[in-house]
Amino acid sequence: MSEITVPAMGESITEGTIYKWHVQEGDAVNQGDVLLELETDKVNLEISAEESGVVEKILRKDGDTVQIGEVIGRLAAGGEAAAAASSAPAKEEPKAEEKAPAAPAAPNAPAEPAKEGETYLAASPAARKLAREQGIDLEQVNRDPKGRIFQENVKNHAEAPAPRPAAAAPAAQTAAPAVTGQPGKPAERQRMSRRRATIAKRLVEAQHTAAMLTTFNEVDMTAIMDIRKRRKDAFKDKHDIGLGFMSFFTKAVVGALKQFPLLNAEIDGEDIIVKKYYDIGIAVAAKEGLVVPVVRDADRLSFAAIEKEIASLASKARSNTLALSELQGGTFTITNGGTFGSLMSTPILNSPQVGILGMHKIQLRPVAIDEERSENRPMMYIALSYDHRIVDGSDAVRFLVTVKQLLEDPESLLLEG
């Protein structure tokens, strides 16, 4: 007999939420098979079987919050597995029962025991789970002729049109609504994922903690676009990766951070920790929310190496396969709202970092070349949000001007050591 436990997942993570079990009690599994998916503040992790056997017991269900080291199931191995498999009950009967709530063959619905002070409801676990996810009060759900509630009853309740309130309904008979909104208007209640809730919490904390300001400038992207046009095919043939904009911006940020080191620092109590390395976070929009994987030692990487690392991290972010180590310890962040069409924005700091650079959409705009001439140029607004507690406004402005100058003269990036 072996225990299925929640593994350690880094110093900053103490708990997670069971996103989905991929097995049921009585299932036979091989060593390495995925048992369940665990959602944490930063990534989703798959927990695999450490040995072959049969799932004897699942102790915590989907949606439960669990602690590091907690036992969430048991696996019978060897001779125990054979005994467990031979005595394991069939799994299809509960499913059939849920799909046919009015079938007379099931005398009693499996239900959780009522707690003290609660009215007992004969509701199946699947019905209770769906009701929690949909924000539905089980007291308001229609039951079968025997007073039982199944998953199908909850689904029917959720799909039914919202009733219009009676004109003179007594207050005592008014039940708490499943969703908030205008009476008679369609609405849906969705539970925040753990990651989305964590993102919300940290963004608010960053605004409440840091003295955050934003300064803006604009970059003429003509030179970079010309290099990409002339060199993209040769670059792709040599390095098997496209030459994008992010390598130029990463190199420019590193060059500017070397000149203004306080933007590569963090505050620890009354101390300032100035970092002598350049681990640049690249914000990526994933299905479950924004994540910021880190390009390590970006100052030591070539353009091709930066492009390959960013492409790899972005792919992992979108497939939800990032490791925790790939999300921790960044010193400065770059975020590109231009991929979604943003013309200008004020990015929020990624605490405990004190600086974040926002890129935006490239747009043709008329630019004065001299007193006599103007030309349409591909221009990009850039924004630097910074923590004014340790970064002075003059340094922030000069940092952004340095980024602008390096990008407008991209050959100078090769000289940055």
N, C-alpha and C positions, 0 to 999 in steps of 0.2 A: 504494500500500500504506500503510495506517495501522495504528497499534498501539492495542490496547485496554488501557488502564492503570487502576490503582487511583487514584482522585482523592483530593486532599487533603480531609480531613473535619473540620478543627478541630485546634487546638494539642494537645489532650489525647489525640487518637487517632492512633496510629502504625501500626495494622494492623487487619485485619478477616478474616472467614471467608467464603468463597464459599458462600452459602446455597443458591443454585440457578441454573444456567444456563437461560435460556429459549430458547436457540437451539442448533443443532448445526452442526458443520462442514459447509459447503456450502449452508447456508440463506441465502437472499437477504433483506436487511433494508433498510428505509428509514431515512433520517435521523430520529432521535428514537425509533425502536423500542427497547424495553427488551431489553437483551442478557442481563443477569444481575442477581441480587439479592445484595447484600453485607451480611452481618451484622456489626455493630460492637458495642462495649460498650453503646451507648445506643440506637441505632436501626438499622433495616434500610434500606439505600439501594439505589435502582435505578440501574444504570449503563446509559445509552442510547447508541445509535450516533450518532457525531458526523457521519456522512455515510452516504449510501446505498452499498450494495455487497453483497458475499458474505463470509460468515464463512469465512476460509481456514484458520485454525488456532486451536484452543483449547489453551492451554498449561498452565492450572491447572484442576483438576477440582473438583466439588462437595465441600465439606468441607475444602478446603485453606486454610491460613492464609497470607495475602498481606500484603505491606507497601505502604505508601503509595508511589505512583510505579512500582510493579512492573508489568511487561508481562505480561498474563495471556491475551492473544489477539491475533490479527491479522485485519484486515478489508481485503479487496481491493476497490478502488473503480474505477469507470469501465471502461476496456478490460480492466484486470486482473480485474475482477469477472466479466466475460463469460467470460474464459478459465478462471477458477476454477470458475464454474458449470458449464461444459461438461465439465470434467475431474473434477468432484466425484464421488466414489463414492456409490452408493445407500446410504441409511442404514437400510433395513429389514432387510438381511441379518443384521447382528449381533443385532438384536432377535429375529428368528425363531430364530436359533441358540440364544439364551439360553432361549427358551420351549420349545425341543425339544432338551434336552441329549443325548438318545440318538440323534438323527438322524445317520446315517452320512455325510451329505453334507459335514459340516464336519470336515476332517482334523485340524486343530489348533485348540485354544482359544486366543484371544489372552490373553496372560499377561504380567505384569510380570516382568522378569528377577530371578533370585534374587540376593540380596546375599551377600557373602562370609560363609561360616559358616552359611548358611541352606539348607534343603532346597528344591529347586525344586518348585513346585506349579503344575500347569497349570490355573490358575483365571482366569476372565474378569474384566475390570475391574469389571463390575457385581457379580459374586459377591464380589470382595474388598471393595468398598464396602459392600455389605449386611452382610458379616461384621463389618466394623469397627463399623458402626452398632449391630449387635445384640450385640457383644462375644463373637463366636463364633470359636473356634479352628478355622481351616480344616483342620487335621490331623484333626479329629474328624468332618468332614463326609463323607458317602458320595459316591463318585464314579461317573461313568458307566463303561461297560465298557472304555473306553479310558483311564481314569484321570484324566478331566477333571472340573473342578468348574464348574458354571454357577450362575446366580442361583437357578434352581429348586431346585437341590440344597441351597443355603443356607436357602431358605425352608422346605423340608421338614424340615431339621434343627431350625430354630427352632420349628416347630409340633409336633414330635414330643414326647411326654411325657418328662420327665426320667427317666433310668434309675435304678432303685434300686441302691445300691452293693452289690457282692458281699460276702459275709460275710468271706471270707478273701482279698480281692484284694491282691496284693503291692503295696507302696508304689511300686515302680519303674514299675508299669504304670498308676498313677493319674494321669490328665491334669488340668491346671488347669481348674476348672469355668468355664463361660461366665458364670455368675451366682453370687452368694453367697446363702446362705440355708440353711434346713433341707433335708437330703437328701430327695429325693422330693417336695418342696413346690414349687408353681409360683412362679416369680419372673421378673422381667424386668429386664434391664440397659438403662438409658437414658443416653445421653450428654447431659451438660449443654449447653444452648445457651451461646454466648459471653456473652449478656446475663445468664443465670442464674448462670453462674460469676463474672461480674464483680460482680453483686449480692451473692453469698455472700462474696466477697473483701472488698468494701468495708464490709459490715456487721460482719464480724469485725474489720477494721482500726479501725472506729469504736469498737468496744467495747474494743479493746486500747490505743487512743491517747487517747481522751477519758476524763476522770473523770466518767462519766455517772451522773446521779441523776435520779429522777422524783418529781415532786410532783403531788398530785391535788386536785381540787375538784369541785363539782357545780353545775350551772346549772339554774335554773327556766326552762323554755322557754315558759312561758305567754304572755308578752308577744309574743314573736316569732311564735308560732303564731297568736295573735290577729290580728296585723298581716297575716300571710300569708293568713288566712282572709278578712279584710275587703278586702284590696287585691289579691289575686292576679289576679282577672279584669281589673280596670282596668290593672294592671301589664302583664299579658300583651297586652291590646289596644293599649297605648301603645308597648311596647318589643319586642313579638313574641318574648318570652322569658319563661319562668316565673321567679317569685321564689322561689329556693331558700334553703337555710340557709347555703350557702358564702359568699354575699356578706356576710351578717351577721358570720360568723366572720372573714372576711378583714378587714373594716373594724375589728372589735374587736381583732384581732391588731395591725394597723397602729397603732391608738390606744395600745395597751399598749407597743409597741416604741418609740414616741416618748417614753414616760415612762421606759422601762428600755432605753436604747440598747445596752448590752452584750450583749443577746440578739439584736441585729442586727449582730453583729461576727464576726470570725474571728481565729484565732491564726496568726501568721506568724513562726515562730522564737520570739524573745523579745519580739516586738511584737504589739500588738493593733490590728487594722484595724477601726475603727468606721465602718459604712456609713451614709451620710446619705440613702440611697434605699431603697425598699421593694419588692423583687422577691420576691414570695411564691410558693414552690413548692407545688403542689397534687398530692399523691400520687394516682396513677391505677393501678388494677389492669388490666393488659393481658394478652393471651394469653401473651406471652413473658416476663412478669414485671413487677414494679412499676416504673413510670417516674414522674418528677416534673417535668412541664412547669411553666414559670414564668409567672406573671402579672406583667408588667412595670409598674413605677410604680403599684402598687395604690393608693397614697395619693391619686393624682390621678384615679382612676376612680370613676364613679357605680356604684350598685348594679346597674343594668342592664348597664353596660359590663363589670363584673366577672362577672356571670352569663353574658354572651355569650362572654367570653374563656375562661372555664372550660369551657363547653359545647363550644367549638371545639377547645380543647386535648385534652379528654377524647375527643372523636370522632376526632381525629387519632391519639391514643395507641392506641385500640382498632383502628384501621384500619392501624396501623403506618406512618403517613405524617408523623410529627413530624420537623421539621428539627432539626439539632443545636443551632442557635441558640436553639430553644425549650426546651432542656433545661439550658442552661448559666447559671451566674451567680446562682442564687437566694440570698437572704439569710436566709430563714427558711422553714420548711415546715409545712404543715397536712396531716394524714392523717385520714381518716374511716373507722375500722373499724366504725362503726355501720351502714354500708350492708350489712355481712355479718352483723350481729347481735351484734357484740362489745359486751359491757357494760362492760368495763374492760381496759386493756392498758397496756404501757409501750413507747411508740414508741422506735425507735433513731435516733440522730442521723444526719442526712444531711451527712456531712463535706464541706467544712470548716465548715459551719454549726454554731452552738453551741446552737441551740434548735429544738425541734419540738413542735407542739401536736397531741395526739390527741383526736379527737372520737369519741363512742360512741353506742350505741343510746339513743333517747328512750324512757323507760319510765315509766308511771304509778306513783308511789310516794306513800305518805302523808307529808305535810309539816306540821309544826307551824306554824300561823299565829300563834298567841299561846298564852297559858297555858291558854286554855279550848278552843280550836278547832284542828282539823287538817283538811286537805283532800288529796285525791288530785291531784297536780300532775305534768305531764310533765317529768321530770327527766333530765338527761344528765350522766354523769360526764365530766370532761375531765382530761387528763393533760399535763403539761409535762415533757419530758425535756430536760436542759440539761447543759452542760459546766461542771463545778464548778471548773475551772482558772481561769476568768475570771468566772463568774457565781456570786455568793454565794447561799446558800440563801434568805436573807431577800428578796433581789431576785426570785428565782424565784417564791417564794410570792406576793409582792405583784404580780408580773406576772400570775400566774394569777387572782388576786383581781380585778385590773383588768379582765381579759377577762370574767370572770364578771359584774362590775357593768355593763359596757357592754352585754353581751348581755341582761341582765335589765331594762335600761332602754334599749331599742334606739333610742329617739328621740335619746338622747345621742350616738349615732354620727353623726348629722347635724351635730353641733357640733364634732366632732373635725376640726381643720384640719391 
